[in-house]
Amino acid sequence: MNYKQQVAQALVAIVDGNLTEEEIIAKIEIPKSSEMGDYAFPAFALAKAFRKAPQMIAKDLVEQIDQSQFESVAAVGPYVNFFLNKSAFSQDIIEQVLSNGSKYGASDVGHEGNVPIDMSSPNIAKPISMGHLRSTVIGNSIANILAKINYNPIKINHLGDWGTQFGKLITAYKLWGSEAEVKADPINKLLEYYVRFHKEAEENPELDVEARAWFKKLEDGDEEAIELWTWFRAESLSAFNKIYDMLGVQFDSFKGEAFYNDKMDEVVTMLKDKNLLKESQGAEIVDLEKYDLNPALIQKTDGATLYITRDLAAAIYRKRTYNFVQSLYVVGNEQANHFKQLKAVLKEMGNDWSDDMHHIPFGLITQGGKKLSTRSGRVILLEEVLNDATDLAKKQIQDKNPDLPNAEQVAKDVGVGAVIFHDLKNERMNNFDFVLEEVVRFEGETGPYVQYSNARAQSIIRKAGDVTISESNNELSDPAAWDTIKLLGDFPKIIKRAAKEYEPSVVAKYAIHLSRAFNKYYANSKILVDDDQKLARLALVQSVSVVLTESLSLLGVNAPKEM
Ligand code: ARG
């Protein structure tokens, strides 16, 4: 039974047809503190119809209402406050959690519809940036959340493995590079060549001419060009994979920009057939004035294609391959215009499914309030961050629990989990400052705090020893447990909201609230005392652990049982 509906039905019976059940549901509020009730109905809503002061109406309603199914119903000023029956509610929720286990909160909103999620997508021959980290962890969490409501997410790493920069890289390598150097330290060396290219090209425009020629060769399938490109790509990918392993993120596809090289002629032909291409200074563009957007540059003078051309081919490929119900792009907000153009061009081509494509933007990670950038030298190397976070976690664990078995693995779960959690607890559009010591704290709104709360729940269960926690007979009337129980009941709603808003922070904030409520309960109650509610309390503790573990799992964070 849906409890809000129960309240609405009790009211509908006594409002003389002045409000429908839906109207009442829309008006029902949730009081700030559960001391004011679990639901509240504002009697203002009936003031016109009943021609009375809301305070009077509230009193009358309380007198008429069938109170049997509630713990109590009270008029407070112009509000009718409903207090749910704690015993029945706790039994109901705990049973749902324990009988469903990790499937608690699942639903069938998605009907197995395919949802490709374009995520991470770093650029070959460059270090993976904090922006790519955000895309990776946000995309991964959205995939988990969508899967939970029965969509079929497809995680695509649209690698930046094509484009004029490869012409530059090959030129630079041929001039200054060596195989041994690259083998020893691929990403840094390749970046170094690339940076040197840009510096020297400022003085020597010949270099740009040569780079364009090399990219053209690459697009035309020249053997040497392809060989170098393949090698650079493989070296970069293995460096990226190391980071993905640390983060525990897997992909369903690594089809990057290069994959669409032989699929772009078709796009250009389609655009031509639809009379959408216009020549502008030798280049081919699509005019997007009616969308209030700058023209999309599709093909350069020398015939070379662009980022957006490859994205057009990719969007069409994804529609054909997956017949998606939604197609998501988890990419920084600085590319908002690109995705507007992409959708507009597809729409102009007559593809109404472009309405199902959504750019999921996110804000910047800053340091000392300043934007990170390769050029300014303000870079954070992801691998270092994850290692430092793990070291910091290890130190704290050693202080708290020197005999912990598996300490290495737990430190990784906590350190890496802290970095992921910190990223996801912020609404994705917010910029945030990265301070490692803040991220790995065991108190406050952090991943380790949630993990620690779960480990504490697990340790209570271990201490209880040989008991059988059951799904039934868990009528807990203890007011101290009430906030925790209600939060457990909110979980299915939380997941749906997070999915609808593509907002993992909804789940992360929920996990913090649940941890807080549980820690307060634990501090004020003797859970293991031998009385007739002991098993019900343990069932609640177990339920908390199930839901915290699952919340963390939706965020892509592990939940150690002991720490
Ligand atoms: N490689 C690009 C970058 O690092 C991101 C690609 C995003 N995905 C896409 N389909 N455009 O900026």
Boltz pocket constraint, residues with backbone or C-beta under 6 A from the ligand:
constraints:
  - pocket:
      binder: B
      contacts: [[A, 118], [A, 120], [A, 121], [A, 122], [A, 123], [A, 158], [A, 159], [A, 160], [A, 311], [A, 314], [A, 329], [A, 330], [A, 331]]
      max_distance: 6.0
